[in-house]
Amino acid sequence: MNINHRLYLHDLKNSCTQDIPWEKLSEKTVLVTGASGLIGSAVIDILMYRNRYHNQKTTVIAMGRNPARLAARFASYQDTPWFHMAVQDVTTPFTLQDRVDFAIHAASNADPRTYSTDPVGTMTGNFLGMLQVLNYVNQNHGARVLYVSSGEVYGEGTGIESFKEGYSGYVDCTSPRACYPSSKRAAETLCASYYKQYGLETVIARPCHVYGPTATKQDSRASAQFFNNVLRGEDIVLKSQGLQLRTYCYGTDCASAILCILLKGKAGEAYNVADKNSLVTIRRFAELTAEASGKHVVFDLPDKIEREGYTVVTKAVLDASKLEDLGWQAQTPIAEGIKKTIEILKEEQ
């Protein structure tokens, strides 16, 4: 992705206007795992934008397993003293030598095909990865850890309009598809346990369905596939009737929310990340994407592997009032976000 695209730079500029105590990051070190992913990369871009245009002087450590992917994604930052790459599998003890003030753990399998083909890796990545991050920051006397969890921890809702942070619904733990929500739940409890037992401040972000130009080409989530379809000049292929209702959030909006929670959230608590004005069905998201690119929506049955990776939850509406009480507001309406995503990614074709 071209991080210097005018639309993306505008997104980063807008993110820096959020009501966040940016000064807390001045001359501090922030570790971001899952650095080249959809959310982690957007967080890093905001921090580096702050360094460039606001003289923030935040050292960013971008951690990921794939050195080639890290180098390609963050090539623009290689010559700055405020950016460092760390090649590391988060499920293994860290080899870092740096003291970390803040850590954002965003590394996770996060797409349906991987849930189906690698449920064990999905579970261990979430739980053991969280354990290694917490161990490292705690041992090095860091200030705070933020865990990028998921709205999927709520499971299936019964008779409720939206999920608030105190709700916990049903998850069938014997289903391999539960590898994702169950391990996210367990990692959240691990965060709470570290705060209770060791006093290490932890906060949890629970994003809804996030989309945007920072999605990787390997992402098999529906929204990412819709964008891939239209960018190849194809109609959008919908694998169901698309009646599942979801709250969505644009990538840089989600990233700014995470930084807001990191710096303003109450220790030991969780916060939903969602745009209350971006509540649509999967089908409507597909239609908006098709309309923005002059294409159509067509229907096709999913294959067995795809079906196994799909969530059974038909309604996943997250209430982000608690986050908004911290001063954060979503800035990108869904139709605008879809159009910008297509425009930014066109340059890669």
Sequence and secondary structure as in RCSB ss.txt:
>XXXX:A:sequence
MNINHRLYLHDLKNSCTQDIPWEKLSEKTVLVTGASGLIGSAVIDILMYRNRYHNQKTTVIAMGRNPARLAARFA
SYQDTPWFHMAVQDVTTPFTLQDRVDFAIHAASNADPRTYSTDPVGTMTGNFLGMLQVLNYVNQNHGARVLYVSS
GEVYGEGTGIESFKEGYSGYVDCTSPRACYPSSKRAAETLCASYYKQYGLETVIARPCHVYGPTATKQDSRASAQ
FFNNVLRGEDIVLKSQGLQLRTYCYGTDCASAILCILLKGKAGEAYNVADKNSLVTIRRFAELTAEASGKHVVFD
LPDKIEREGYTVVTKAVLDASKLEDLGWQAQTPIAEGIKKTIEILKEEQ
>XXXX:A:secstr
  TT HHHHHHHHHHTTSS  GGGGTT EEEEESTTSHHHHHHHHHHHHHHHHH    EEEEEES HHHHHHHTG
GGTTSTTEEEEE  TTS     S  SEEEE     SHHHHHH HHHHHHHHHHHHHHHHHHHHHTT SEEEEE  
GGGG B SS SSB TT   B  TTSGGGHHHHHHHHHHHHHHHHHHHH  EEEEEEE EEESTT  TT  SHHHH
HHHHHHTT  EEESS    EEEEEEHHHHHHHHHHHHHHS TT EEEE  TT EEEHHHHHHHHHHTTT  EEE 
   HHHHHHS   SEE B  HHHHTTT      HHHHHHHHHHHHGGG 
